[in-house]
Amino acid sequence: MTDKQWTPGRVVWRELMTKDVDKAKGYYGELFGWTFQDMPMPEGTYTIAKLGETMVGGMMQLPADDVPPNWMSYVSVEDVDAAAKTVKAEGGTMIVEPKDVPGMMRFAVLSDPSGAVIGMLRSNDGDGAPPDNLGPGMFCWETAMTKDVKKAKVFYGKVLGWTTEQGPGDVAVFARAAGSETRQVADIQEAKAPMPAFWLTYVVVEKLEAARERAEKLGGKILEKNIEVPGVGNIALLRDPAGAMLGLFQPAPG
């Protein structure tokens, strides 16, 4: 028997809401080598995406036609209800009020003061230890694109307990989970008009060019081919065939 372990402030789950889960399975299975397991739930089938035996994310049918397909990131919190109250007090909006998934977790979905949407959860069985090595096909990072970086720093500090520090070149602010001296969890950047505020998640790939070509052949659309982050790696941005946005990340050698 192992002790339960929670890591508040860390992104612990990613979930795709899409119009056609079967098509999404085909696309992401070919793109990243994921396999899938369907689980019956009270509100419909939930699909688990796996890399080998490791669960990497989930997929669900969109509940409404007016919601665009999207990848949602979920951050571990100690108390979902208390965090939801803080969201409202700090100028955010609750999109999904705290609710239980019986036997599994309590979760909620929020938008920050500029409209970027993210989820938070408290798992019944703990979050597990963060992986030591993030290989191809695994989620690795999040970026918040916001209309007001200063407000976002305060908001996420209050809601998620993040501390922040200015990155090189004044391009981004990096966030750390509370109590972590080394592990950064996300960066916060300014969303310049007409770009809306949003959260973006990234998946590790071995070769960026090959992954881009594979995505296009499968029906995806490349938005940015290659953004170099000196000393860190290279990034591409894409939309899947249904329109959900996702980042690809090839780490720098060494």
N, C-alpha and C positions, 0 to 999 in steps of 0.2 A: 504494500500500500504506500502510495507516495503522498507527500503533503501538497495541499493545494497552494498555488502560487499566483498572486495577482501582481500586475505591473501597471498601476494607474499612470495615465499619460501616454502610454505606448499605443500605437495603432496595432490592433490585434486581429482585425478581420476586414475583408473587402468583399463587396457584394454587387453583382450586376443586376440591375432591373432592366428588362428588355422585352420587346414585343413578341419575340419568337425564341424560346429557350433552346429548342432543337437546333435551329440555325446557329445560335450562339455557341452551342456545344461543338458543332462541326468546325466553325471558324477558330475558336480558341484551342480546340484539341489539336488542329493542324498547326496552328501558329506556335504554341508553347509546349506541345506534347502532354497536355493535361488529359486525364480521364475523368469520368463523371459518375456520380452515384445519386440517384433520386431518392428523396425521403418524403413520405406523405406527412403533411402538416395540416392543422385545422383550417388554415386559410389557403390551402393549395399545395402543390408539390414544390419542395425546395431541393435544388440541385447543388450538390457539393462538388467542387472542382478539386482534383487531387493531382499531385506530382509524385509518382510512385505511391507510397503509403501516406504521404504528408498532405493534409488538407490545406489548400492555399486560398480558397475563397468560395463564394456561393453565387447562385443565380436564381432569379425568380421572375415570373411573368409580371409585367407592369400592371398595376391595378386599375389604371385609367389611361385613356387615349391622350389626354392633355398633358401628361407627364413625359418628357423626352427620355429615351434610354440613357442610362448613366451608370457609372461605377461609383459606389458609395464606400467611403472608408469609415471604420468604427474605432473609436478610442476607448480604451478601458478606463472606467472611473470607479471610485469607491462607492458612490451613492448616486444612482441615476436620478432619483427624485430631487435630491438636494442640488445636483448640477443643473437640472431643468429650471429650478427656481432662480438659480444664479444667471442662467441664460436670459430669462425675462428681466431680471433686475439690471442687467448690463446692456440692454438694448437689442438682444437677439430675439428670435421667434421660434417657438416650438412647432415643428411641422407634424411630428408624431409624438404625442405625449407619452410619458413612461408607460410601458406595458410589458407583460410577461410573455415569454415563450415557455410554457409549462415544462418544468424539469430541466431547462437549459440556461435561461438567462433573463434579465430584465434589460430593456433597451429603449432608446428614444432617438429621434432625429431632429436636428435643429438647423437654423440658418443664422449666421453671424450678422452683425449690424449692416454689413454691405451686401448680404444675400448669398454668401457662399454656404453650401449645405454639407453637413457632416453628421455622422452618427456617433452615439456613445452607448456603451453596454457594460453590464456587470455579469460575468459568467458564473453559473452555479459551481462549476468545477475548477475555476481558476483559469488564468490565461496561458499557463505554461511558460517555460523559459524562452526568451528570445533566441532565435537561431544564431549560432556562431558564424556560419558562413551562408551567404545568400547566393545560390547558384542560379543558372538559367531556368526560367519558368517560375521564379518566386518573386512575390511583391517585395519592394525594397525601400520605397520612399514616397512621401506626399509633398505636394506644394499647394499652398493657399494663395490664390490670386484674389486680392482684395482692393477695394477702393480707398482704404485708409489703413496703411500699415501700422501706424501708431495706435489707432483704436483696436486693431486686431490683436496686437501684442497684449494690451490690457485685457481685452475680452477673453482670449484663450488662456491667459494667465489666471484669471479668476475662475473660469469654467473648468479648465482641464489641468490647472496647476503647472502650466508650462513656464519655464524661464526662457528668456531670449537673449541673443547676442547678435551684433551686427556682423554680417559676412563681409568678405573682401570686395572692394569695388562699390560698396553701398548698393548692390543690386538686390540682395536678399537679407532677411533676418532669419537666423536659425533658431529653432525651438528645441528645448530639452525637456524630457519628462522630469517631474519632481524627484529629487533625490538621486538623479543620475549626473555624474560629473563628466561622463564620456559619451553617452549615447544620444546623439541628435535624432529627432524623430520626424522633423518636417522643416520646410522653409516657407517664409511668408514674403510675397512679392506684390508690387503694385500692379493692379489690372488697369491699364490705360484705356481710355475710351477709344472705340466703342466696345471694348472687351467687357463682358459681364464678370461679376465675381463668381468664383467657383473653386472647388478642390479637385486636384489631379493626382492620380496614383500611378506608380511606375512598376514595370516588370523587368527583371534582369534578362538580357539576351547575350548569347555568346558573341555573335557577330551582328552589328547593327544593320549593315547593308543587306545581309541575307535575310534578316527578320523583316526589314522594310519590304523587300521584294516579295517575300512570302505573304505578307499582309495584303499587299496590292493584288496579288494573284487570287487571294481568297475573297476579294471584294471590299477590302478596307481602303480608306483614303488617307494618304500621307499629308499632314498639315505642316510639319517641319521635318526636313530630312536629316539634319545633323546640327545639333547645338553642342559645341565643345565646352566642357567645364574643365579648365586647366587643372591637371593633377588629380582629377576625380574620374572623368570618363566622358562619354558622348551620349547625347539624348536625341530621340526622335519622338514626334507627337503624331498620333493618328486617331482616326475615327473608325470604329468597326462598321460592318455593313448596315447595322441598324442606327448608327449615329453616336454611340457611346464613345467618349474620348478617353484615351489612355496614353501613357508615356512608356517608351522603351528605353532601357539604360544598359549601355555596354561599359563596364568598369574599365578604368585605365589599367594597363599592365602593371604587375608587381604588387 
